[in-house]
Amino acid sequence: MLYSTLLSKQKMPILGLGTFDLRGEEGTSSVASAINHGYRHLDTALGYENHDAVGQGIAQSAIAREELFVTSKIPRDELSFDDIQRACERSLRELGLSYLDLFLVHWPNNDIPLADTLRGLAHLLDTGQVKNVGVSNFTTWRLREVLELDMAPIAVNQVEYHVYLNQEKLRSYCTANDITLVAYSPLAQGKLLKDEILTEIAARYEKTTAQIALRWLLQKEVAAIPRSQSPERQIANFDLFDFSLSPKEIERIDDIEEILRVIGFWPGEFEKGE
Ligand SMILES: NC(=O)c1ccc[n+]([C@@H]2O[C@H](COP(=O)([O-])OP(=O)(O)OC[C@H]3O[C@@H](n4cnc5c(N)ncnc54)[C@H](OP(=O)(O)O)[C@@H]3O)[C@@H](O)[C@H]2O)c1
C-alpha cells in the first residue's frame, strides 16, 4: 500500500473504498469484505445515509480501529459552527466511532459564511473528535478564499477526478499549498472502462482498464476511492501495486480528449471556472 502524507503528518492510504449507495446488510458486508481484503481507508458521508452500515462493517472486520482511516462529510446546509458540531456528533454516533480521521465540507454553500464553517472545523480538531479536516468539490478560487482566511488547516480536497476529467490545474494548486487531492468517481462510474487507449495499455500489463485508470491517479499522488460492492472487483481495484505506468503512458492518458463530469448535483458550481 502507498500512503499520502497529510498536512498533520498522518498517513492516509492512497486507495480507499467509496461507499455511496452501499446501504443495509449488503453495505455492511461490502465494507467488511473490503477491509478483510486489505482496504484500510473508507469514504462515507452523512448524505449517503449509510453510516450504520459502514460502522457495522468496521465492527465485523477483524481490524483495529486505529488501523483504519475513516472519512465522512458534512451536508452543505449544515455548515454553520453549531451545525458542524452536531453533524460530527451524529456521524460518530451512527458509525459507532470515537473519532473521524477526516471530516469534509461536502459541497460549498454561499449562504453560510465561510469563516463560520472554518471556525467549526477548527473546533473539532481542538476537541480531538476529528484528526484532519478538509473540503470537497472546491475549485481553485474557492480554495484561495479558504487559504486567505487561514482559520483551519485544510488537509484534503475531494473532487471528481478521472481520465475523462483531468484536474491538472487544480492538482498543481493543491500540491503548491500542501492540500492532498482525493479523486471521487475515479472510474467515471464505469464510463471509461471501454476507452481505447486504456484498453491498449491494459493489455500490455495484463491488467484491466479500471486498474490502469486508478494507477494513473496514484502515480500523480492523487488518492482514489473507487466503489464496488463486488468482492472480486474490490480485490481487482486494490491490485495496483505491482506495476508502474511509464511517463510516456501517463502522457498518453493525459492527452485523452474526452471530457465528462458524472456528478452534477450542483451544476452551477463549476461554471465560474477552475
Ligand atoms: N465528494 C463527493 O461529492 C462525492 C461524489 C461522488 C462520489 N463520491 C465518493 O466517491 C466514491 C466513488 O465514486 P462513484 O461511486 O461515484 O463511482 P466509481 O467508483 O467511479 O464507480 C463505481 C461504479 O463502478 C463499478 N465498478 C467498480 N469497480 C469496477 C471494476 N473494476 N470493473 C467494472 N466496474 C467497476 C461499480 O459497480 P459494482 O459495485 O457492481 O462493482 C459502480 O457501479 C463514492 O462511492 C463516494 O464514496 C464523493
The ligand as an SDF file (V2000), in Angstrom:
LIG
                    3D

 48 52  0  0  0  0  0  0  0  0999 V2000
  -17.4750   14.2000   -2.5180 N   0  0  0  0  0  0  0  0  0  0  0  0
  -18.4580   13.9970   -3.3850 C   0  0  0  0  0  0  0  0  0  0  0  0
  -19.2400   14.9000   -3.7250 O   0  0  0  0  0  0  0  0  0  0  0  0
  -18.5960   12.6370   -3.9960 C   0  0  0  0  0  0  0  0  0  0  0  0
  -19.3980   12.4790   -5.1410 C   0  0  0  0  0  0  0  0  0  0  0  0
  -19.4820   11.2060   -5.7080 C   0  0  0  0  0  0  0  0  0  0  0  0
  -18.7880   10.1330   -5.1460 C   0  0  0  0  0  0  0  0  0  0  0  0
  -18.0430   10.3140   -4.0020 N   0  0  0  0  0  0  0  0  0  0  0  0
  -17.3170    9.1740   -3.3760 C   0  0  0  0  0  0  0  0  0  0  0  0
  -16.5250    8.5290   -4.3560 O   0  0  0  0  0  0  0  0  0  0  0  0
  -16.8610    7.1410   -4.3950 C   0  0  0  0  0  0  0  0  0  0  0  0
  -16.6280    6.5620   -5.7820 C   0  0  0  0  0  0  0  0  0  0  0  0
  -17.3480    7.2520   -6.7620 O   0  0  0  0  0  0  0  0  0  0  0  0
  -18.6340    6.6260   -7.5100 P   0  0  0  0  0  0  0  0  0  0  0  0
  -19.2560    5.6500   -6.6050 O   0  0  0  0  0  0  0  0  0  0  0  0
  -19.4410    7.7900   -7.9730 O   0  0  0  0  0  0  0  0  0  0  0  0
  -18.0410    5.9750   -8.8410 O   0  0  0  0  0  0  0  0  0  0  0  0
  -16.8410    4.9990   -9.2780 P   0  0  0  0  0  0  0  0  0  0  0  0
  -16.0900    4.4890   -8.1170 O   0  0  0  0  0  0  0  0  0  0  0  0
  -16.1240    5.7100  -10.3620 O   0  0  0  0  0  0  0  0  0  0  0  0
  -17.6520    3.8200   -9.9720 O   0  0  0  0  0  0  0  0  0  0  0  0
  -18.4660    2.9370   -9.2480 C   0  0  0  0  0  0  0  0  0  0  0  0
  -19.1680    2.0110  -10.2370 C   0  0  0  0  0  0  0  0  0  0  0  0
  -18.1950    1.2740  -10.9970 O   0  0  0  0  0  0  0  0  0  0  0  0
  -18.4170   -0.1290  -10.8480 C   0  0  0  0  0  0  0  0  0  0  0  0
  -17.0690   -0.7350  -10.7180 N   0  0  0  0  0  0  0  0  0  0  0  0
  -16.2260   -0.6130   -9.6740 C   0  0  0  0  0  0  0  0  0  0  0  0
  -15.0760   -1.2590   -9.9180 N   0  0  0  0  0  0  0  0  0  0  0  0
  -15.1850   -1.8170  -11.1460 C   0  0  0  0  0  0  0  0  0  0  0  0
  -14.3390   -2.6100  -11.9440 C   0  0  0  0  0  0  0  0  0  0  0  0
  -13.1350   -2.9570  -11.5270 N   0  0  0  0  0  0  0  0  0  0  0  0
  -14.7890   -3.0090  -13.1590 N   0  0  0  0  0  0  0  0  0  0  0  0
  -16.0220   -2.6540  -13.5880 C   0  0  0  0  0  0  0  0  0  0  0  0
  -16.8850   -1.8970  -12.8840 N   0  0  0  0  0  0  0  0  0  0  0  0
  -16.4660   -1.4710  -11.6550 C   0  0  0  0  0  0  0  0  0  0  0  0
  -19.2580   -0.2880   -9.6020 C   0  0  0  0  0  0  0  0  0  0  0  0
  -20.1400   -1.3890   -9.7330 O   0  0  0  0  0  0  0  0  0  0  0  0
  -20.0660   -2.6840   -8.7440 P   0  0  0  0  0  0  0  0  0  0  0  0
  -20.4060   -2.2000   -7.3800 O   0  0  0  0  0  0  0  0  0  0  0  0
  -21.1000   -3.5930   -9.3100 O   0  0  0  0  0  0  0  0  0  0  0  0
  -18.6700   -3.2210   -8.8630 O   0  0  0  0  0  0  0  0  0  0  0  0
  -20.0570    1.0060   -9.5780 C   0  0  0  0  0  0  0  0  0  0  0  0
  -21.2200    0.8860  -10.3810 O   0  0  0  0  0  0  0  0  0  0  0  0
  -18.3310    7.1260   -3.9330 C   0  0  0  0  0  0  0  0  0  0  0  0
  -18.7580    5.8320   -3.5990 O   0  0  0  0  0  0  0  0  0  0  0  0
  -18.2510    8.1080   -2.7930 C   0  0  0  0  0  0  0  0  0  0  0  0
  -17.6810    7.4940   -1.6510 O   0  0  0  0  0  0  0  0  0  0  0  0
  -17.9180   11.5510   -3.4620 C   0  0  0  0  0  0  0  0  0  0  0  0
  1  2  1  0
  2  3  2  0
  2  4  1  0
  4  5  1  0
  4 48  2  0
  5  6  2  0
  6  7  1  0
  7  8  2  0
  8  9  1  0
  8 48  1  0
  9 10  1  0
  9 46  1  0
 10 11  1  0
 11 12  1  0
 11 44  1  0
 12 13  1  0
 13 14  1  0
 14 15  2  0
 14 16  1  0
 14 17  1  0
 17 18  1  0
 18 19  2  0
 18 20  1  0
 18 21  1  0
 21 22  1  0
 22 23  1  0
 23 24  1  0
 23 42  1  0
 24 25  1  0
 25 26  1  0
 25 36  1  0
 26 27  1  0
 26 35  1  0
 27 28  2  0
 28 29  1  0
 29 30  1  0
 29 35  2  0
 30 31  1  0
 30 32  2  0
 32 33  1  0
 33 34  2  0
 34 35  1  0
 36 37  1  0
 36 42  1  0
 37 38  1  0
 38 39  2  0
 38 40  1  0
 38 41  1  0
 42 43  1  0
 44 45  1  0
 44 46  1  0
 46 47  1  0
M  CHG  2   8   1  16  -1
M  END
$$$$
